Amino acid sequence: MTNLSKALSALIFGIAIAGCSSQSSNQENAESNDQDDMRLKQYMVKGRELYTLYCANCHQQDGTGLASLFPPLAGSDYLLSDLERAACVIKKGLFDEITVNGKTYNQMMPANEQLAPLEVAEVLTYITNSWGNEQGLSNVKEVELWLLKCE
């Protein structure tokens, strides 16, 4: 076999391997996206149940809040600007004055210490993807780390 033949064979082999690798990578990405989509749907279902049980009395079923007492979650700049803080608020409650969409609120929000990190992730995913909010999945592994840093 001549050097030219060897070089061509090596080139063809390299292209074939790269094509298989690219195909495999694309398939893995598609499977990962499918898993993320499925997880998002699961979190939304469970998050809605938990929201209805623990949050809707104050923030309302439609996330609009209650007059000047309880802030809205729909389109909330406070909620959407810091998901780590939001996870801590869900778990640990809130006792400080806050400003949401330019309006001041000073009602205490009770802690939900009974919620597991997965449940906090589900509620957070639900409220950040409902009523026009579009933040995507709040993964339980991220939320676990965030909750460790709560003050």
C-alpha positions in Angstrom: 0.0 0.0 0.0 1.4 3.4 -1.0 1.7 6.3 1.4 -1.1 8.1 -0.5 -3.4 5.0 -0.2 -2.6 4.8 3.6 -3.4 8.5 4.0 -6.7 8.2 2.2 -7.6 5.1 4.2 -6.8 6.9 7.4 -8.8 10.0 6.3 -11.9 7.9 5.4 -11.6 5.9 8.7 -11.4 9.2 10.6 -14.5 10.6 8.8 -16.5 7.5 9.5 -15.6 7.5 13.2 -16.4 11.2 13.5 -19.8 10.6 11.8 -20.6 7.9 14.3 -19.5 10.0 17.2 -21.5 12.9 16.0 -24.6 10.7 15.6 -24.1 9.3 19.1 -23.7 12.8 20.6 -26.8 14.0 18.8 -28.8 11.0 20.1 -27.5 11.6 23.7 -28.5 15.3 23.5 -32.0 14.4 22.2 -32.4 11.8 25.0 -31.2 14.4 27.6 -33.7 17.0 26.3 -36.5 14.4 26.4 -35.6 13.6 30.0 -35.5 17.3 30.9 -38.9 17.8 29.3 -40.3 14.9 31.1 -38.8 16.1 34.4 -40.2 19.6 33.8 -43.7 18.2 33.2 -43.5 16.0 36.4 -42.3 18.9 38.5 -45.1 21.1 37.1 -47.8 18.6 38.1 -46.4 18.0 41.6 -45.5 21.6 42.0 -49.1 22.7 41.3 -50.4 20.3 43.9 -47.9 21.6 46.5 -48.6 25.2 45.5 -52.4 24.7 45.9 -51.8 23.2 49.3 -49.2 25.6 50.8 -49.2 28.8 48.7 -52.5 29.6 46.9 -54.3 30.9 49.9 -52.1 34.0 50.0 -50.7 34.2 46.4 -54.0 33.0 44.8 -54.5 30.2 42.3 -53.6 32.6 39.4 -50.5 33.9 41.1 -51.8 37.5 41.3 -51.3 37.9 45.1 -53.8 39.5 47.4 -54.2 43.2 47.1 -51.5 45.0 49.1 -51.1 42.1 51.5 -49.4 39.4 49.6 -47.3 39.9 46.5 -47.9 38.5 43.0 -45.8 35.6 41.7 -47.1 36.2 38.1 -44.5 38.4 36.4 -42.8 39.0 39.8 -39.4 40.7 39.4 -38.5 39.7 42.9 -39.2 36.0 42.3 -37.6 35.8 38.8 -34.5 37.8 39.6 -33.0 35.4 42.1 -34.1 31.7 42.1 -31.7 30.8 44.9 -33.3 33.3 47.2 -36.8 32.2 46.1 -35.9 28.6 47.1 -34.8 29.8 50.5 -38.0 31.9 50.9 -40.2 28.8 50.1 -38.3 26.7 52.6 -37.4 29.2 55.4 -40.2 31.8 55.0 -39.7 35.6 54.8 -39.8 38.1 57.6 -38.5 41.3 55.9 -40.1 44.0 53.8 -39.7 43.4 50.1 -40.5 45.3 46.9 -42.2 43.4 44.1 -42.7 45.2 40.8 -42.3 48.5 42.5 -44.7 47.9 45.3 -43.8 47.3 48.9 -45.0 44.3 50.9 -44.5 43.7 54.6 -46.4 40.6 55.5 -44.6 37.6 57.0 -44.5 34.5 54.9 -44.4 31.3 57.0 -41.7 28.8 56.5 -42.4 25.4 54.9 -39.7 23.5 56.7 -41.6 20.2 56.1 -40.9 20.4 52.4 -38.1 18.2 51.1 -35.6 19.8 48.6 -37.4 17.9 45.8 -40.7 19.5 46.8 -39.1 23.0 46.9 -37.7 22.4 43.4 -41.2 21.3 42.2 -42.9 24.4 43.7 -40.2 26.7 42.4 -40.4 25.1 38.9 -44.2 25.5 39.0 -44.3 29.2 40.1 -41.5 30.2 37.7 -43.2 28.5 34.7 -46.8 29.6 35.3 -48.8 32.7 34.6 -46.5 33.9 31.9 -43.3 33.1 33.8 -40.8 31.0 31.8 -37.7 30.0 33.7 -37.4 26.3 33.0 -36.6 23.5 35.4 -35.2 24.2 38.8 -33.3 21.0 39.3 -33.4 19.3 42.7 -29.6 19.1 42.8 -29.3 22.9 42.4 -32.0 23.5 44.9 -30.3 21.2 47.5 -27.2 23.3 47.2 -29.1 26.6 47.4 -30.9 25.4 50.5 -27.6 24.7 52.2 -26.8 28.4 51.9 -30.0 29.8 53.2 -29.6 32.3 56.1 
